[in-house]
Amino acid sequence: MKVLSLLMSLSMASSVLADPMFEDMSSRLPAHSYSGGWEHFVGGGVAVFDCNGDALPDVFAAGGEAPAKVIRNTGDFSFVDAPIPNLIHTTGAYPIDMDADGHVDLFVLRAGDNVVLKGDGNCGFVDATRALGFESDNRWSTAFTAWWDAGDARPTLAIGNYVDRDDPDGPFEACDENTILRPADHGYETEILSPGYCALSILASKDARGRASLRLSNDRHYYVKQGHEQMWDIEDRRFLDADDGWQNVSLWGMGIASRDLNADGFDDVMLTSMGDQLLQLSQSDGTYVAADYSIGTYAQRPHIGDDGRPSTGWHAEFGDIDNDGRADLFIAKGNVDQMPGMAMDDPNNLLMQNENGTFTETAATAGIATIARSRGAALADFDNDGRLDLIVVNRRAPLELYRNITPETGNWIRVSLQQAGGNRDAIGASVAVQTLQSMQVIQNTIGGGHAGGQRLPRHFGLGGETEALVIVTWPDGSTSSARYKAGQSVEMIKP
């Protein structure tokens, strides 16, 4: 951390590049959409990962009442179905290496028993739920995160659960409890995380205090009153309150995106919702404040068309679309179903970050402002050209896939991590990339988003810089660094 502190004062990159542009490649995907009744109004997540080691991102797409799919990337924006066990009532999935064998596994969220699919390293998956010691649980799961406690060979998992479908007085004020699954001698032990306020996103990461915490984003549509967003201290095993400087905020929480936007060493947090999309900025005293409206991230109404009703935000994700060294922001939008008070024609957002830290809406000119009921999404480089592409899951509408064809983009570097032991991917580490013009830091986490996430190298835009110093702070607090040329996918291995 001392090394990082010396570098935090560097300014962000100032290069001015071309406006973003995308090409619709949706016809290259196998047919799929997220369908179902009220239990699938939420969810619709997508997981992106490399399931066979060919350095091409592959996809798991939740199906709701339709079967979920694994879609294998065969290169040049061509995709085929990969066989998996028949799974319905899925809401989302997160890639994770459960047993440190180097193969991607999938923790699949469902309206019903969750499932762990064990990967074989060749895009094959088997149901290993019982073999790994997970007990049956019929909850309606909609959020997931994971971390490794010091010395543990297996991860600790936190699952956010939505409405308790068995509550006869529900669904309003019938939010279910959340659960933490801790590795035990025989499988996993369940710890109840209560109260639950209908979590739709959960993320384990270092908070503005620099401590490992769980942030839960909750849907006030069902908790109705007396609920709020939550932060749970992982070490102390308690919720933060006013004595910790935690200010309760109530919103229709759907998704969490976390990124250090000003290189101060602490993540800022985007919370999607109905109406305002709330960006909370970390403060030096360990608290958060809402960003000024002028920053341009609230995206509270459709930015095209004549539907002036409030928007509904779902998955949010930071990523450097034009590789200028500044994190941009994609937000998936779409009406829950037919809610009359909310916009029906609700285009997705692509908010490009400017030199001064404000954001400008560009989705329409970029060609990705579709008005399907979007849910999950991911920014990933599907063709390995150094530019982040986009995949979007829609409710009762086909998957969308867009190739980033932005001209004159900046240079880039991708960083993956590996260490010995059960936490092979070094979850809980942070990756800092320093150039002469900028300093960027990304936490290596599993979770957040809306019902889906990634297990891919961390992508950094470098602007016009041709090399960068990569500094890793490992989960145990040690650091290592190396200098690399731009345009590489590099692996940092803990010495």
C-alpha positions in Angstrom: 0.0 0.0 0.0 2.9 2.4 0.5 3.8 2.0 -3.2 0.2 2.8 -4.1 0.1 5.8 -1.8 3.1 7.4 -3.6 1.2 7.1 -6.9 -2.3 8.2 -6.1 -1.5 11.9 -6.8 -1.0 11.3 -10.5 -3.7 12.7 -12.7 -6.0 10.8 -15.0 -5.2 10.4 -18.7 -6.1 13.4 -20.9 -6.1 12.0 -24.4 -9.2 12.8 -26.5 -10.3 9.9 -28.7 -13.1 9.1 -31.1 -16.7 8.7 -30.1 -17.7 5.1 -29.3 -19.2 3.0 -32.1 -20.6 -0.6 -32.0 -21.7 -3.1 -34.6 -24.7 -5.3 -34.0 -23.5 -8.9 -34.0 -26.6 -10.4 -32.3 -27.3 -12.7 -35.2 -24.1 -14.6 -34.4 -25.5 -15.9 -31.1 -27.7 -19.0 -30.7 -31.3 -18.1 -30.0 -32.0 -17.3 -26.3 -34.1 -15.0 -24.1 -34.9 -14.7 -20.4 -38.5 -15.6 -19.9 -41.1 -16.4 -17.2 -43.6 -15.0 -14.8 -43.3 -12.8 -11.7 -40.4 -14.9 -10.3 -38.4 -13.8 -13.3 -39.3 -10.1 -13.4 -35.9 -9.8 -11.8 -32.7 -11.7 -12.6 -31.6 -12.5 -16.2 -27.9 -12.4 -15.4 -25.0 -13.3 -17.7 -21.7 -14.8 -16.7 -18.6 -14.3 -18.9 -15.5 -16.5 -18.6 -13.1 -18.6 -20.5 -14.3 -22.2 -20.2 -11.6 -23.9 -22.3 -8.4 -21.9 -22.0 -8.4 -20.5 -25.5 -8.4 -16.8 -24.3 -11.8 -16.2 -25.8 -14.7 -15.2 -23.5 -17.5 -17.7 -23.3 -21.0 -17.0 -21.9 -23.6 -18.5 -19.4 -27.0 -16.9 -19.9 -29.8 -17.4 -17.4 -33.1 -18.5 -18.9 -35.8 -18.1 -16.3 -38.5 -20.6 -17.2 -36.5 -21.5 -20.4 -33.3 -23.6 -20.1 -30.1 -21.8 -19.2 -27.4 -21.8 -21.8 -23.6 -22.0 -22.0 -22.5 -20.4 -25.3 -19.0 -21.2 -26.5 -17.0 -18.5 -28.4 -15.3 -20.2 -31.4 -13.6 -17.0 -32.6 -14.3 -14.2 -35.1 -17.6 -13.5 -33.3 -18.9 -17.0 -33.9 -20.7 -18.8 -31.1 -22.2 -22.3 -30.5 -24.2 -23.9 -27.7 -22.2 -26.0 -25.3 -23.9 -28.9 -23.5 -24.8 -28.4 -19.8 -27.3 -30.1 -17.5 -30.9 -29.0 -18.1 -31.5 -26.1 -15.7 -34.7 -24.0 -15.6 -35.8 -21.3 -13.2 -32.3 -19.8 -13.3 -31.9 -16.1 -12.4 -28.2 -15.7 -12.9 -24.7 -17.1 -12.4 -21.2 -16.2 -11.3 -18.0 -17.8 -12.5 -15.7 -19.0 -9.7 -12.9 -21.6 -9.2 -14.4 -23.5 -6.3 -11.6 -26.0 -5.9 -8.5 -24.3 -7.2 -8.1 -26.7 -10.1 -7.7 -23.9 -12.6 -11.0 -24.6 -14.3 -14.0 -22.3 -14.2 -17.0 -23.4 -12.2 -20.4 -21.7 -12.1 -22.5 -20.9 -9.1 -26.0 -20.8 -10.6 -28.8 -18.8 -8.9 -32.3 -20.0 -9.1 -35.8 -19.5 -7.9 -35.4 -22.8 -6.1 -32.3 -24.8 -5.2 -29.1 -23.1 -6.3 -26.7 -25.3 -8.4 -22.9 -25.5 -8.6 -21.7 -26.6 -12.1 -18.2 -27.9 -12.0 -16.2 -27.2 -15.1 -13.8 -29.6 -16.8 -11.6 -27.1 -18.6 -13.1 -28.0 -22.0 -16.5 -26.2 -21.7 -18.1 -29.2 -20.1 -20.0 -28.9 -16.8 -21.6 -31.3 -14.4 -23.9 -30.7 -11.4 -21.6 -30.9 -8.4 -23.9 -29.3 -5.9 -24.2 -32.3 -3.6 -20.7 -33.5 -4.1 -19.4 -30.2 -2.8 -21.6 -30.4 0.3 -24.3 -27.9 -0.4 -27.6 -28.5 1.2 -31.0 -28.1 -0.5 -32.4 -24.6 -0.2 -35.6 -23.5 -1.9 -35.2 -19.8 -1.6 -35.5 -17.3 -4.5 -31.8 -16.3 -5.0 -31.0 -13.1 -6.9 -27.5 -12.0 -5.7 -24.1 -13.6 -5.1 -20.6 -12.8 -4.0 -17.6 -14.7 -2.7 -14.3 -14.3 -0.9 -11.6 -16.4 0.8 -11.0 -16.0 4.5 -7.3 -16.2 5.5 -6.1 -19.8 5.5 -9.3 -21.2 3.9 -8.9 -23.6 1.0 -12.5 -23.0 -0.1 -14.4 -19.8 -0.6 -17.0 -18.3 1.7 -20.2 -17.5 -0.3 -22.9 -14.9 0.4 -26.2 -15.3 -1.3 -28.8 -12.6 -1.5 -32.4 -13.8 -1.5 -35.5 -11.9 -2.7 -39.1 -12.3 -1.6 -40.1 -15.3 0.7 -42.5 -17.1 -1.6 -43.8 -19.2 1.3 -44.9 -16.2 3.4 -48.7 -16.3 3.2 -48.8 -12.5 3.9 -46.5 -11.7 1.1 -45.2 -10.6 -1.3 -45.0 -7.1 0.2 -43.0 -6.8 3.5 -42.0 -10.4 3.0 -38.3 -10.1 2.2 -36.4 -13.3 2.8 -33.2 -13.7 4.9 -29.9 -13.7 3.2 -27.4 -16.5 3.7 -23.6 -16.9 4.2 -22.1 -20.3 3.4 -18.9 -21.0 5.2 -16.6 -24.0 4.5 -16.8 -26.7 7.1 -15.4 -30.2 7.6 -18.2 -31.7 5.6 -19.4 -29.3 3.0 -20.7 -25.9 4.0 -22.4 -24.4 7.1 -25.2 -21.9 6.7 -25.2 -18.6 8.6 -28.3 -16.4 8.4 -27.7 -12.7 7.5 -30.7 -10.9 8.8 -32.7 -8.7 8.4 -33.0 -9.1 4.7 -34.6 -6.4 2.6 -34.9 -8.2 -0.8 -31.4 -8.0 -2.1 -30.8 -7.8 -5.8 -27.1 -7.3 -5.7 -24.3 -8.1 -3.2 -20.6 -7.4 -3.4 -17.7 -8.4 -1.1 -14.9 -5.8 -1.5 -12.9 -3.2 0.5 -15.2 -0.3 1.4 -14.4 3.4 1.9 -12.9 2.5 5.3 -10.4 0.1 3.7 -12.1 -2.9 5.4 -13.6 -6.0 3.7 -17.4 -5.6 3.7 -20.5 -6.9 2.1 -22.6 -4.2 0.3 -26.2 -5.2 -0.2 -28.5 -3.3 -2.6 -32.1 -3.9 -1.8 -35.4 -3.4 -3.6 -37.8 -1.2 -1.6 -40.6 -2.3 -3.9 -41.1 -5.2 -1.5 -39.6 -4.1 1.8 -41.9 -1.0 1.4 -40.8 0.6 4.7 -38.1 0.5 7.4 -35.6 -1.1 5.0 -32.5 0.4 3.3 -29.2 -0.4 1.7 -26.9 -2.3 3.9 -23.2 -2.8 4.6 -21.9 -5.7 6.6 -18.4 -5.8 8.1 -16.9 -9.2 7.2 -14.4 -9.4 10.1 -16.7 -8.0 12.8 -19.7 -9.9 11.4 -22.1 -7.0 11.9 -24.0 -4.4 10.0 -22.7 -0.9 9.9 -24.8 1.9 11.5 -24.7 5.6 12.2 -21.8 5.2 14.7 -19.7 3.9 11.8 -20.7 6.9 9.6 -23.1 4.7 7.6 -26.1 6.6 6.3 -29.2 4.6 5.5 -30.4 5.1 1.9 -33.6 3.5 0.6 -34.0 2.9 -3.1 -35.2 0.3 -5.6 -31.8 -1.3 -5.6 -31.0 -3.5 -8.6 -27.3 -3.6 -9.2 -23.9 -2.6 -7.9 -20.9 -1.4 -9.9 -17.7 -0.5 -8.0 -14.6 1.3 -9.4 -12.1 3.8 -8.1 -12.8 6.8 -10.3 -10.3 9.3 -9.0 -7.3 7.1 -8.0 -7.6 7.8 -4.3 -7.4 4.1 -3.5 -11.0 3.5 -2.6 -13.9 2.4 -4.8 -16.8 4.6 -5.7 -20.1 2.8 -6.1 -22.9 3.0 -8.7 -26.3 1.7 -7.5 -28.9 1.2 -10.1 -32.6 1.8 -9.3 -35.9 3.0 -10.6 -35.6 6.7 -11.3 -32.2 7.9 -10.2 -29.1 5.8 -10.7 -27.1 6.7 -7.6 -23.4 7.2 -7.7 -21.9 7.2 -4.2 -18.4 8.7 -3.9 -16.0 7.5 -1.3 -14.7 10.1 1.2 -11.4 10.3 3.1 -13.3 9.7 6.4 -14.5 6.3 5.3 -18.1 7.4 4.4 -19.9 7.9 1.1 -21.7 10.9 -0.4 -24.1 11.1 -3.4 -22.4 12.5 -6.5 -23.6 15.9 -7.7 -26.4 15.8 -10.3 -24.0 17.6 -12.7 -21.7 14.6 -12.9 -24.1 13.1 -15.5 -24.7 9.6 -14.1 -28.2 9.8 -12.7 -29.7 8.7 -16.0 -33.2 8.9 -14.4 -35.3 9.1 -17.6 -35.0 7.8 -21.2 -32.4 9.7 -23.2 -34.2 9.2 -26.5 -37.8 9.1 -27.5 -40.8 10.8 -25.9 -41.4 8.6 -22.9 -40.8 10.9 -20.0 -41.5 8.4 -17.2 -38.7 7.3 -14.9 -36.2 4.7 -16.1 -35.5 1.3 -14.4 -31.8 0.4 -14.1 -30.5 -3.1 -13.7 -27.0 -4.2 -14.4 -24.3 -1.6 -14.3 -20.6 -2.1 -15.2 -17.6 0.2 -15.5 -15.2 -0.4 -18.4 -12.9 1.7 -20.6 -14.7 1.6 -23.9 -12.2 3.8 -25.8 -9.1 2.9 -23.8 -8.4 6.5 -22.9 -7.5 5.6 -19.3 -10.9 6.6 -17.8 -13.6 4.2 -16.7 -16.9 4.5 -18.7 -20.2 3.2 -17.5 -22.9 0.9 -19.1 -26.3 0.6 -17.6 -28.9 -1.9 -18.7 -32.4 -0.5 -18.6 -35.9 -2.0 -18.9 -39.4 -2.0 -17.3 -40.0 -4.7 -14.8 -42.8 -5.9 -17.0 -45.8 -3.5 -17.4 -45.4 -1.1 -14.5 -47.4 2.0 -15.7 -45.5 4.5 -13.7 -42.2 3.7 -15.3 -40.9 4.2 -18.8 -41.7 1.4 -21.3 -39.3 2.5 -24.0 -36.3 2.6 -21.8 -33.0 2.6 -23.8 -29.7 1.4 -22.2 -27.1 3.9 -21.3 -23.5 4.3 -22.3 -21.9 7.0 -20.2 -18.5 8.0 -21.4 -16.2 9.7 -18.8 -14.7 13.0 -19.6 -11.4 14.5 -18.5 -13.1 16.4 -15.7 -14.8 13.4 -14.2 -18.2 14.1 -15.6 -20.0 11.6 -17.9 -21.7 12.1 -21.3 -24.5 9.9 -22.7 -23.5 8.2 -26.0 -25.6 5.0 -26.3 -27.8 6.3 -29.2 -24.9 7.4 -31.4 -22.9 4.4 -30.5 -25.7 2.1 -31.8 -26.6 0.3 -28.5 -29.6 2.2 -27.3 -32.1 -0.6 -27.7 -35.4 -0.6 -25.9 -35.9 -4.3 -25.0 -36.4 -5.0 -21.3 -32.7 -5.5 -20.6 -31.5 -7.2 -17.4 -27.9 -8.6 -17.2 -25.0 -7.5 -19.3 -21.2 -7.6 -19.6 -18.4 -5.7 -21.2 -15.8 -8.1 -22.5 -13.4 -8.4 -25.4 -15.0 -11.2 -27.4 -12.6 -11.0 -30.3 -9.3 -10.2 -28.5 -8.7 -6.9 -30.4 -8.2 -4.9 -27.2 -11.6 -3.2 -27.3 -14.4 -4.1 -24.8 -17.5 -5.5 -26.6 -21.0 -5.8 -25.1 -23.5 -8.6 -24.4 -27.0 -7.9 -23.0 -29.7 -10.3 -21.7 -33.2 -9.2 -22.4 -36.5 -10.3 -20.8 -38.7 -12.0 -23.4 -36.5 -10.8 -26.2 -33.3 -12.2 -27.8 -29.8 -11.8 -26.5 -27.9 -8.8 -27.9 -24.2 -8.8 -28.9 -22.2 -5.8 -30.1 -18.7 -5.5 -31.4 -16.8 -2.4 -30.3 -15.6 -0.8 -33.6 -14.6 2.5 -32.0 -11.9 4.1 -34.2 -8.7 5.5 -32.9 -8.9 3.9 -29.5 -6.0 4.1 -27.0 -3.6 1.4 -26.0 -4.5 -1.2 -23.4 -3.3 -4.0 -21.1 -5.0 -6.9 -19.4 -3.9 -8.4 -16.1 -4.8 -11.8 -14.5 -3.6 -13.0 -11.2 -2.5 -16.4 -9.8 -1.3 -17.6 -6.4 -0.8 -20.8 -4.5 -3.6 -22.3 -2.3 -7.3 -22.4 -2.5 -7.7 -18.8 -3.6 -6.0 -19.4 -6.9 -7.4 -16.3 -8.6 -6.3 -14.0 -5.7 -9.8 -12.7 -5.0 -9.4 -9.8 -2.6 -6.3 -8.5 -4.3 -6.1 -5.1 -6.0 -4.4 -4.3 -9.4 -2.9 -0.9 -10.0 -1.7 0.2 -13.4 0.6 3.3 -13.5 1.7 5.2 -16.6 3.2 8.6 -16.9 -0.2 10.1 -17.2 -2.5 8.1 -15.0 -3.1 5.7 -12.1 -5.9 3.1 -12.2 -6.8 0.6 -9.5 -9.3 -2.3 -9.8 -10.2 -4.6 -7.0 -10.2 -8.3 -7.9 -13.7 -9.4 -6.7 -16.5 -11.8 -7.4 -20.0 -10.4 -7.2 -22.0 -7.2 -7.7 -23.7 -6.5 -11.0 -27.2 -7.8 -11.5 -27.3 -11.6 -11.2 -24.0 -12.0 -13.2 -20.3 -11.3 -13.3 -17.0 -12.2 -15.0 -13.9 -14.3 -14.5 -11.6 -12.7 -17.0 -8.3 -10.7 -17.0 -8.8 -7.1 -15.7 -8.8 -4.6 -18.6 -7.1 -1.2 -18.4 -7.1 1.5 -21.1 -3.7 3.3 -21.4 -4.5 6.2 -23.8 -1.4 7.0 -25.7 1.0 5.3 -23.3 3.0 2.4 -24.7 4.0 0.7 -21.4 2.8 0.5 -17.8 3.9 -0.5 -14.4 1.5 -3.1 -12.9 1.4 -3.3 -9.1 -0.5 -6.0 -7.3 -1.4 -5.9 -3.7 -2.1 -9.5 -2.9 -4.8 -10.7 -0.4 -2.2 -11.1 2.3 -1.0 -7.5 2.0 2.2 -8.2 0.2 3.0 -6.4 -3.1 4.7 -7.2 -6.4 5.3 -5.2 -9.5 6.5 -5.5 -13.1 6.6 -3.3 -16.2 5.0 -4.4 -19.4 4.5 -3.1 -22.9 1.0 -2.1 -24.0 -1.2 -4.6 -25.9 -0.5 -7.6 -23.7 -2.5 -10.0 -21.6 -0.2 -10.6 -18.7 -0.4 -12.9 -15.7 1.0 -11.8 -12.4 2.0 -14.8 -10.2 2.5 -14.3 -6.5 6.2 -15.1 -5.7 
